[in-house]
Amino acid sequence: MLSVQNFLKLISDESRLRILMLLTETSLCVCELEGILNLSQPKVSKVLSKFRDLGLVTDHRKGKFIYYELHLTDPIQKSMIESLKGHIKDLPQLYSDYQRLALKDQFSTSCCNNIEKKGD
């Protein structure tokens, strides 16, 4: 289990915090996060891999794509994230992230949403 101190160190990085906050809303694939956050695919993948290794997210396959969802089992971590979310959701960067999440089909790169639409 991740200590409180190590958990706080983990989320002290802006990219990791932004990804974690979006995953509190819905499950997302790498390319959706890449498009919403305007981060590189390797950066997003590295963060998600770290989260998965620490047991903070689970993943499931949908077609060719792997979706990640938050999986906090530690009640302290859950409480910290919920409290943090309530206090920082209106910060300009996170506010922008949430707006882009609502429009994720427009910000996704060449990924799942675009490919799934072609198959319709």
Secondary structure, DSSP 8 states (H G I E B T S, - for coil): ---HHHHHHHTTSHHHHHHHHHHTT--EEHHHHHHHHT--HHHHHHHHHHHHHTTSEEEEEETTEEEEEE----HHHHHHHHHHHHHHTTSHHHHHHHHHHHTHHHH--SSHHHHHHHH-
